[in-house]
């Protein structure tokens, strides 16, 4: 989590505890605001990852953005795609950022001179190497953090439009089996 004043990052906190977002996200935000001697009402905008990413992490981030709207309906919410963020920070002419998915697969998209040229998709690394031999393929073992999001947001902010926090939803390429079963049974 990162707190910034305009284009200047002020504080950056990172949790190294796996699967602890729900317990720590609010505490981390409160700590950042306390360190800066600020309150929730002073936040003007929030930037979060829209996905692809870990199902629970995305849901928790969106839940925070929606709950925050109840306290401060005038703030602006910006959502950025994880793969677009990674590509925006690279200079390679032909580039494929890859993020971990399930079952030995990765989330990916192809970029040419910084512009996305394929759909977001899922594949195995070996398949990508075979399909795109001329591309620089970068495999990330973790999803990008708030510092990476901030750098990309600063670079891309002129072309971004805020979203309505009440209607915003995560972007899923591949839903977990539990979610799909729930929809099939109309529960």
C-alpha positions as CSV (number, residue, x, y, z in Angstrom):
1,X,0.0,0.0,0.0
2,X,1.4,3.4,-0.9
3,X,0.3,6.9,0.1
4,X,1.3,9.7,-2.3
5,X,0.9,13.5,-2.5
6,X,0.3,14.2,-6.2
7,X,3.2,12.6,-8.1
8,X,5.4,12.2,-5.0
9,X,5.2,9.0,-3.0
10,X,5.3,9.6,0.8
11,X,4.9,6.2,2.5
12,X,5.0,2.7,1.2
13,X,4.0,-0.4,3.3
14,X,4.2,-3.9,2.1
15,X,2.9,-7.0,3.9
16,X,5.0,-10.1,3.7
17,X,2.3,-12.3,5.3
18,X,0.6,-14.5,2.7
19,X,-3.1,-14.5,2.5
20,X,-3.6,-11.8,5.1
21,X,-5.2,-9.1,3.0
22,X,-8.5,-9.1,4.8
23,X,-6.9,-8.7,8.2
24,X,-4.2,-6.2,7.2
25,X,-5.5,-3.9,4.5
26,X,-7.6,-1.6,6.7
27,X,-4.8,-1.6,9.4
28,X,-2.2,-0.7,6.8
29,X,-4.3,2.2,5.4
30,X,-5.0,3.5,8.9
31,X,-1.3,3.3,9.7
32,X,-0.3,5.2,6.5
33,X,-2.8,7.9,7.3
34,X,-1.7,8.1,10.9
35,X,2.0,8.4,9.8
36,X,1.0,11.3,7.5
37,X,-1.3,12.8,10.2
38,X,-4.2,12.6,7.7
39,X,-7.7,11.1,7.7
40,X,-9.8,9.1,5.3
41,X,-11.7,12.2,4.2
42,X,-8.5,13.8,2.9
43,X,-7.9,11.1,0.3
44,X,-8.7,12.4,-3.1
45,X,-8.2,9.2,-5.2
46,X,-7.4,5.5,-5.0
47,X,-5.7,3.4,-7.6
48,X,-6.1,-0.4,-7.5
49,X,-5.4,-3.3,-9.7
50,X,-8.4,-4.5,-11.7
51,X,-6.8,-7.9,-12.5
52,X,-5.8,-10.3,-13.7
53,X,-4.8,-11.5,-10.3
54,X,-5.6,-13.6,-7.3
55,X,-9.4,-13.9,-6.9
56,X,-9.5,-13.2,-3.2
57,X,-7.0,-10.3,-3.4
58,X,-9.0,-8.6,-6.2
59,X,-12.3,-9.0,-4.3
60,X,-10.8,-7.5,-1.2
61,X,-9.4,-4.5,-3.0
62,X,-12.7,-3.8,-4.7
63,X,-14.6,-4.3,-1.4
64,X,-12.3,-1.7,0.2
65,X,-12.9,0.7,-2.7
66,X,-16.6,0.3,-2.4
67,X,-16.6,0.7,1.4
68,X,-14.5,3.7,1.1
69,X,-17.1,5.3,-1.1
70,X,-19.5,5.2,1.9
71,X,-17.1,7.4,3.9
72,X,-16.0,9.6,1.1
73,X,-18.3,9.6,-2.0
74,X,-16.3,12.3,-3.7
75,X,-13.0,10.4,-4.1
76,X,-12.0,9.1,-7.5
77,X,-11.3,5.4,-8.2
78,X,-8.8,4.4,-10.8
79,X,-8.4,0.7,-11.8
80,X,-5.4,-0.5,-13.8
81,X,-4.8,-3.9,-15.5
82,X,-1.9,-5.7,-13.9
83,X,-0.4,-6.7,-17.3
84,X,-0.8,-3.2,-18.7
85,X,1.0,-1.8,-15.6
86,X,4.0,-4.1,-16.2
87,X,4.2,-3.4,-19.9
88,X,4.0,0.4,-19.4
89,X,7.2,0.3,-17.4
90,X,9.2,-1.5,-20.1
91,X,11.0,-0.3,-23.3
92,X,11.0,-3.5,-25.3
93,X,9.5,-3.3,-28.7
94,X,7.9,-6.8,-28.4
95,X,7.1,-7.7,-24.8
96,X,5.0,-10.3,-22.9
97,X,4.6,-9.9,-19.2
98,X,3.5,-13.1,-17.5
99,X,1.8,-13.4,-14.0
100,X,1.2,-16.6,-12.2
101,X,-2.2,-18.3,-12.8
102,X,-3.2,-21.8,-11.6
103,X,-2.0,-25.2,-12.8
104,X,1.3,-24.1,-14.2
105,X,-0.2,-21.4,-16.4
106,X,0.3,-17.7,-16.6
107,X,-1.8,-14.7,-17.3
108,X,-0.4,-12.8,-20.3
109,X,-0.9,-10.3,-23.2
110,X,1.4,-9.3,-26.0
111,X,2.6,-5.7,-26.3
112,X,4.2,-4.0,-29.3
113,X,6.0,-0.7,-28.5
114,X,4.0,-0.4,-25.2
115,X,0.6,-1.0,-26.8
116,X,-1.4,-4.1,-26.1
117,X,-2.0,-6.1,-29.3
118,X,-3.6,-9.3,-28.0
119,X,-6.4,-10.2,-25.7
120,X,-5.6,-11.0,-22.1
121,X,-5.3,-14.7,-21.9
122,X,-3.9,-17.8,-20.0
123,X,-1.3,-20.2,-21.3
124,X,1.8,-22.3,-20.4
125,X,5.2,-20.6,-20.7
126,X,6.5,-23.2,-23.2
127,X,3.5,-22.5,-25.5
128,X,4.2,-18.7,-25.3
129,X,7.9,-19.2,-26.1
130,X,7.0,-21.3,-29.1
131,X,4.2,-18.9,-30.4
132,X,6.2,-15.7,-29.8
133,X,9.9,-16.4,-30.4
134,X,10.7,-12.7,-31.1
135,X,9.2,-11.4,-28.0
136,X,10.9,-10.6,-24.7
137,X,9.0,-12.9,-22.3
138,X,9.2,-11.8,-18.6
139,X,7.8,-14.2,-16.0
140,X,6.9,-12.6,-12.6
141,X,6.7,-14.9,-9.6
142,X,4.6,-12.4,-7.7
143,X,1.9,-9.9,-8.6
144,X,3.1,-6.3,-8.9
145,X,3.0,-4.2,-5.6
146,X,1.7,-0.8,-4.8
147,X,5.0,0.9,-5.7
148,X,4.8,-0.5,-9.2
149,X,1.2,0.5,-9.5
150,X,2.1,4.0,-8.5
151,X,4.9,4.3,-11.1
152,X,2.6,3.1,-13.8
153,X,-0.3,5.3,-12.6
154,X,1.9,8.3,-12.7
155,X,3.0,7.5,-16.2
156,X,-0.5,6.6,-17.5
157,X,-2.7,9.0,-15.5
158,X,-3.5,11.4,-18.4
159,X,-5.3,8.7,-20.3
160,X,-7.2,7.2,-17.4
161,X,-10.8,7.9,-16.5
162,X,-12.1,7.4,-12.9
163,X,-14.7,4.6,-12.3
164,X,-17.9,4.7,-10.3
165,X,-16.8,2.7,-7.2
166,X,-20.3,1.4,-6.8
167,X,-20.3,-0.3,-10.2
168,X,-16.6,-1.2,-10.4
169,X,-15.8,-5.0,-10.7
170,X,-12.6,-6.9,-10.9
171,X,-11.4,-8.3,-14.3
172,X,-11.1,-12.1,-14.3
173,X,-9.6,-14.1,-17.1
174,X,-10.2,-17.3,-15.4
175,X,-12.6,-17.8,-12.5
176,X,-11.8,-20.2,-9.7
177,X,-13.7,-23.5,-9.7
178,X,-15.7,-22.5,-6.6
179,X,-17.0,-19.4,-8.2
180,X,-18.1,-21.3,-11.3
181,X,-19.9,-24.0,-9.4
182,X,-21.8,-21.3,-7.4
183,X,-23.0,-19.6,-10.6
184,X,-24.0,-22.9,-12.1
185,X,-26.2,-23.7,-9.1
186,X,-27.6,-20.2,-9.0
187,X,-26.7,-19.8,-5.3
